[in-house]
Amino acid sequence: MIFLTVYLDIYFAVNACADLLICCITAKVLHFKCTFQRLTAASLLGALISVADLFVRNALLNVLLGICTPALIILSAFGKTTPQNFMKAYIVIMGCSFSSGGIFFAAKALLERIPHPSVIFAASFAVFFFCFYFFDVFCFSSEIEYVDISVENGKQTKMLRLLCDSGCLVREPIGGLPVILLSPQAFDSIFPHTSDLHQTVRLKTRAVPVKTAAGSSVIRAVMPQSLFYIHHGKKIPCNAMLGRSNNESFAGHDGIFPKSLI
C-alpha cells in the first residue's frame, strides 16, 4: 500500500494561484469586464472545491465536481452572462486547466524526485508572477481612458493621443478591419487630400459608411505605412485603418481608438 502525504495549505495555495491565473487569462482573452476582487473570490472558491474533492470517495461525485467547478468559477468571477459567452469562458478555462495540468505532469516526470512542498509553491508563484508581468494577463481592466499611437506615412512619423472607447465599432467594409477615427485636422496633417492616383492606391483608400446618432455618412479611410499603439512603454503593431471623422472635437484628443484593439 502506498501512502501519499498532502499538505493542505500548500495544495490550497497552489490551486488558488493557478485558478486566479486562469481567470485572468479568460478575462483577457474574452475581454470580459470584471474586478480583481471577484477574480480572487472565484479562485479561492475553486481552490476550496479542489481541497474538498480530496475527501470525496465517490467517483461519480468527483466527475460532477470536475464539470461543475468551472461553471461556479465563471459565475463567481464574471457574474451572469449570455449562454454564448458562458460557453466561451468554459472552453477557455478547461483548455487552460488541461494545459497547466500537462505542464505540471511533464515537470514531475522530468524531476528525479518530488521536491519539498515549499519549492513547489515557490516555483508556482514564480510562474504566476512571470505570466502576469511578461504576458500582461493582469491588464484586463477597462479603465484605460486614452491611447497614444505612432503613425508613419512616407518620411513623416507623428504621435497622436486618442480617446479609448469601447463603442467605436466602425469597420472597413471590404476586409473588415477596424477603423480608428481621427479628427479632420489630425488626419489631414498626415494624409493631405490629393488627386494623385498612385498615392490613393498605395494608401489603400476606402470609402467607409458610418452611422451615428446624428445620421449616416461616408468617411475616407487609409492604411498607413506603419501603425503602432503605446502600451506600458512598448510599441505594439496595430492592424487597423485610419479614418477621417466628420467630428471636429474629441474632448481635446486627436480621435477615437477602439478598445477592442488593445
N, C-alpha and C positions, 0 to 999 in steps of 0.2 A: 504494500500500500504506500502511495506517495502522498506526503503532506505538503501543502503549499502555504507559505506564510504571506498573508496580505496585510499591508499597513493601510488601514482605512483612511487615515489623514492624508497620506501621500496619494492614494488612489483617488480620493475625492478631489484633491488639489489639481492633479494632472488632468482629470476628466473635466473639471471646471475650466481650466485654461484652454483645453482643446475645444470644448463647446463654445467658449467665448470667441476663439479664433474663427471657428466655422460660422458662427452667427455673423461676425463682422464681414467675412468673405461673402456670405449670402447677401447681406445688405449692400455691399459694394458692387457685386455683380448685377443684382437686380434693381439697383437704385431705389431701395426702399427707404422711406423716411422713418427714423427711429431714434431712440435716445440711448446713451450708454447705460443708464440705469436699468432700462428694460432688457438690454442685452445681457447685463450682468445677472439680473434676476433669472433670465431664461437659462443661462449657463449653469447657475447654481442649482436650478431645478433639474437640469439634465444630469448633473453630477450626482445629485441626491438619488435620482432614479437608478443610476448606474450602481451606486452602493447598495440600494435596496435589492437590486437584481441578484446580488451575490447570495442573498439569503432565500431566494425563491428556488424551490426544488422541482417545481412543475415545469416540464418542457414547453407545454402549450402556453402557459402564462409568460415564460421567458420570450417566446416568439411574439406574443401580443405586446409585451413591453417594448420590444425592439421596433415594432411597427408604429406604436402609438407615441413613443418618446419624441421623435422628430416633429410630430404634429403638435404636441404640447409645447415644445420649444418654439415653434413658429408662432403659435397663438400668444405665447408669453412675450416674445421679442417684438413682434410686428402687429399684434392685435388682429382684429377681424379684417379680412381682405377678400378679394374675389376668388372664386374657385380656380381660375387660371393662374393667378399669382401664387395661390397656396400650393398648387402642384409644381410650379416652377421652383418655389422655395424648397419644397420637399425633395425634389430631384437634386438640387444643388447641395443640400445638407447631406443627403445619403451619399452622393458622389464624393463629397469631401471626407465623410466618415470612412468610407471604404478605402479611399486613397491614403488617409492618415494611418488607418489600420495596417494597410500593406507596408507602409514605410516603417512602422514600429516592428512588424514581424520580420522585415528584412534586416533591420538593425539588430534585432535579437539573434537572428541566425548568424550574423557576422561576428557577434561577440562570443568569446570563448566561454565566458561565464557571466551570470547576471550580476551587474554591479550593485552597489549599495543603493537603497531606495532614494537617498538624498541626491545621489549622482543622477539618477533617472529624472528626478524633479528638476534639478539644475539644468540638465540638457533640454528638457521640455520647455522650461522657461526661456532658455536661450533661443530656441527655435521660434517660440511665440514672439519674443521681442524682435528678432530678426525679420520675421514676416511683417510685423507692424511697421517697422522702420523702413525696410528696404522696399517692400511691395506696396506700402501706403494703404493697407487694407483698413486702417482705422479712420480714414478720411471719407466717411460716408455721410458726414453732416451736410445739411442743406443750407448752412449759414453763410455761404460764400456770397458776397454782395457784388463784387466786381472781378474782372479778369483782365490781365494785361496780355496783349498779343503783339507779335512781331510779324510784319508783312513786308515781303520783298517783291519788287516789280522792276525788272531790269537792274540798274545800278542803284536804285533807291530802296532803302530799308527804313521803315517807320514803325514806331512803337505807339500803340493805341491802348486806351483804358476803356473797357466796355462794362455795362451793367450785365450781371449774370441773372438770367430769367428762365425759369422752367416753362413759361408759357410761350416762348419763342419756338414755334413748330414749323417755320417756313422751310420748304424743301424744293430743290431744283426738280422740275417735272420729268426730265429725261432719265437721269441717273439716280435720282432720289437722294442726292447729297444734301445735308443740312446747309442752310444759308445763314451766315452771320450778317446781321443788318447794321450798316454803318450810316452815320448822318451824311447828308449830301456834301457837306464841307470836308469831312474826313475822307469820304470816298473819292471825291474829285481831286483831292490833293495827291492821291496815289495813282488813280486811274482817270486822268482827264479825258473828257469826251473827244473822240476823234473819228474821222471818216476813213481812217487807214484800215483797209480790209485785212491786211496782214496781221496787224495788232489785234483786231477783233477775233480772228481765228486763233491766234496764239493764246489769248486770254480765255478762249472757250466761252465767249459771251453768250448768255442765255437771257430770255425773257421769262421772268418768274411771276406767276399770279400770286397775289397776296390778298387775304381777307382780314379786315379789321372791323372794329365796332363802327368806324366811320363809313365803311363801304369796301368795295373791291377795287383793286388796281393792279397794274403790272409794273414790276421794277426790273432794273438791269442788274445782272449778277455775273461775276467773272471768277475765274480760277487763278489765284496769284501764283507767282513763280515758287514761292515757299511761304508757308504759314505755320507759325508756332504760337502756343499759348504758354504762359509762365505759371508754373505751379510749384510752390515751395522752392523757388530759386532755380528750377530746372526748366529748360526749353523743351516742350513736348510737341512733336509734329501733330498737326490738326488737319484732318481730311474734310474740308468744307469749302464752300464758295463764299464770296463776299458780295453782298447786295447793297445797292444804293437806295436807302429808305427815303420815303417822302416826308418823313418826320424830321423837323429841324432841331428838336430838343429831346435829349435823353438825360435829363437831370444833371447836366454838366459833364456827361460822359460822351464818348465818341460813337456809341451804338449799343447794340444788344447782343450778348453772347449766349447761345442756347446752353442751358445747364446740362443737357444730355450729352454734350461733347466731353465733359470732364470725366 
